[in-house]
Amino acid sequence: MTEVALHDLESSLHKHFSEGPIGSSLEIMCAQYAEAGYVEIDRFAPPEIQAAVDREVRELVQSAAVRRDLVVPSTGNTPRRYSNVNRDEILRAGRLIPAVYWSASVRSLLCAITGQYLTPVPYAPEEYLISRLHKRGDTHGWHWDDYTYAFVWVVRAPRPESGGALQFVPNVEWNRDDPRPAEIAAESDVIECFPATGSAYLLKADTALHRVAPLERDDERSIICYTFGNSYDLVRPVSHDTMELMYPEACAPSAAETVD
């Protein structure tokens, strides 16, 4: 599936993070994340890894993507219209995408940016997934995440004039009994970002109301979303009702085994 050997991945990422612009920008990224709970990492991976992951995503989307078109009550009946590949399908047929989730170099970089110790999440279906918006009107509507950190690798980004921007309001708790996303967004200064192809971003997603705005024309936004937690996420009760509604085949009891 890919020309990049797994045993070369870790050393390539470590070198890329430590010797290039990412390493020299670490202090700036820390400050950006501290200010808004959000930071972009330009040219997240070396070109050969970016190209290989792009191919892996293409193949997985072609063989295993499922179309979603529903509204989610727990986030205020906001829409989800896109195609996705779930964690188990990625694990079954992918190589690089799962390896990045468990990469010590990636985790070290994210820990340095946040000043926190990041952990894998204790619910396997949320570890990583592929999401692809490509039709006019496709959107990942306003929502919060179950766990603290969303780390999103932008494999292909739409043109800014096509829509599909990341929009978020930081420091907003998720009231599942009365979420009111439209009202919160209307009353807030919504931050809008257009992360480019090959970039990645880290968002404190449990306390940021966020969405991918609808595509205004046919274009493509393909991403890999990696979910990480912290020590509190490992012990607090977490409801997975949103995941179970959106991805029922991935969250069946046999598929949703927790991580030890």
Sequence and secondary structure as in RCSB ss.txt:
>XXXX:A:sequence
MTEVALHDLESSLHKHFSEGPIGSSLEIMCAQYAEAGYVEIDRFAPPEIQAAVDREVRELVQSAAVRRDLVVPST
GNTPRRYSNVNRDEILRAGRLIPAVYWSASVRSLLCAITGQYLTPVPYAPEEYLISRLHKRGDTHGWHWDDYTYA
FVWVVRAPRPESGGALQFVPNVEWNRDDPRPAEIAAESDVIECFPATGSAYLLKADTALHRVAPLERDDERSIIC
YTFGNSYDLVRPVSHDTMELMYPEACAPSAAETVD
>XXXX:A:secstr
  SS HHHHHHHHHHHHHHSHHHHTHHHHHHHHHHHSEEEETT S HHHHHHHHHHHHHHHHHH EEEEEEEGGG
TSEEEEEEEE HHHHHHH SHHHHHHT HHHHHHHHHHHTS  EE SSGGGSEEEEEE STT EEEEE  SSSEE
EEEEEE   GGGB  EEEESS    TTS  HHHHHHHS  EEE   TT EEEEETTS EEEE  BSSS  EEEEE
EEEE TTTTTS    HHHHHH TTTSSTTT     
